[in-house]
Every structure is written in C-alpha cells, then in structure tokens.
Amino acid sequence: QKEVEQDPGPLSVPEGAIVSLNCTYSNSAFQYFMWYRQYSRKGPELLMYTYSSGNKEDGRFTAQVDKSSKYISLFIRDSQPSDSATYLCAIPSGSARQLTFGSGTQLTVLP
Amino acid sequence: EADIYQTPRYLVIGTGKKITLECSQTMGHDKMYWYQQDPGMELHLIHYSYGVNSTEKGDLSSESTVSRIRTEHFPLTLESARPSHTSQYLCASSESGHSVPFFGSGTQLSVL
C-alpha cells in the first residue's frame, strides 16, 4: 500500500464551480500536510500547509484534514481557468522526514 | 531576489554522454533535494543533502550522483546517459527542521 493515495482525475469543471481534491494516507503518525500546485512543465509551488485537524482557509482555497479518517482535502471555491493545473498532496514521511507526494490530480477549469 | 534556479530548462542529448544538471538557490537554505518526475506520475526523491559535504540517496534508486561543496549549489551528474534517464528532474531546497521545500522550474531531459 502506498503511503499517500490521491484521486487521479483528470477533473474538468465549469468556471465558478467548487472543486474538491482528495488524498488518503496510511500512517497515523503523520502530523502535517501540504498541497502543491504544478503547472505544465513547471516545478510544484506550495499552495497550502496544514499542521492539525480541521480547516485552514486562504482566499478561495481551503485545506481540510481529518486525522481520524487519515483523509485530507483541498477545496477551491469560485474556480477560475487559471486554476487549471495538477494538484499534489504531500506529506513528510520516513526517518528522514522527506516529502512523499501523491500522484497528482489534473484539474481543468473551463471558461 | 531569493529563488532557486535550474539550468538547463531543456536538454536533448545522445546516449552515452555525460551530463550535469545545475541547481542553485539564493535562499540560504541548508537542505536541498533532487526529485524525478515522469509525465502524469508522482515525484520521487532521488537525492538529498542536509548541508555542505552531506549527500544521501532517496527512495528511488538512481544512477545519478550529486555533490554539495557549497551551500547554494547542488549539481546532479549522469556519467553515461541512457534513454531510460529521460524524465523531468526537479531541484528543491528548504530550511532545516520541519520545513517546506521550494522547487525550481525543473530540467526536462531527453536522451536519444
């Protein structure tokens, strides 16, 4: 079983829609969680960083962590065509606390 | 401006050539990383460094080697490139401790 599993997509939504992106993880010891956004042929850029269970909001983006279910989500409100990208969840794991990434969900927001 | 730079952005090279992918950061970070990413696939850590003269292999086995002689510089070398090395290589850096890596724009390598 992979340490981090992510809904593969691809996902296509109309402009203005609410988008939900999800990951599950296997190790209950994981304590903090990240979401990266990656545009085509670019490096990932950090979008959200959460440490505890519950919600964290930043503009149109909300990161949600449910440690009891080992489930993390990223919600995008009022989605825009510029949000079209691949979204990666990432969790520090292993003895060296290096990031383990999900496989990414490709999102397309149609104008 | 503090940033992380990778060169070249694109490289097409023949089998058997030696190549070095450059990565430099001006953020003063101690930790640096190399990830490999195939299209539509997850990132895999291939090398990391905690600081000068420190290098470790990552989760994914790689025929590449790295060096860390200066804090800001973390080059990756392939002694003899093969078509199986075709991939995107992403360099990242972070502060020590539980810190978030920042990524460069990547080098897209194609070996013919």
Chai-1 contact restraints between the chains, C-beta under 6 A:
chainA,res_idxA,chainB,res_idxB,connection_type,confidence,min_distance_angstrom,max_distance_angstrom,comment,restraint_id
A,K42,B,S105,contact,1.0,0.0,6.0,A-B,restraint_1
A,G43,B,L90,contact,1.0,0.0,6.0,A-B,restraint_2
A,G43,B,F103,contact,1.0,0.0,6.0,A-B,restraint_3
A,G43,B,G104,contact,1.0,0.0,6.0,A-B,restraint_4
A,G43,B,S105,contact,1.0,0.0,6.0,A-B,restraint_5
A,G43,B,G106,contact,1.0,0.0,6.0,A-B,restraint_6
A,P44,B,F103,contact,1.0,0.0,6.0,A-B,restraint_7
A,L46,B,V100,contact,1.0,0.0,6.0,A-B,restraint_8
A,Y49,B,V100,contact,1.0,0.0,6.0,A-B,restraint_9
A,Q98,B,L45,contact,1.0,0.0,6.0,A-B,restraint_10
A,F101,B,E42,contact,1.0,0.0,6.0,A-B,restraint_11
A,F101,B,L43,contact,1.0,0.0,6.0,A-B,restraint_12
A,S103,B,E42,contact,1.0,0.0,6.0,A-B,restraint_13
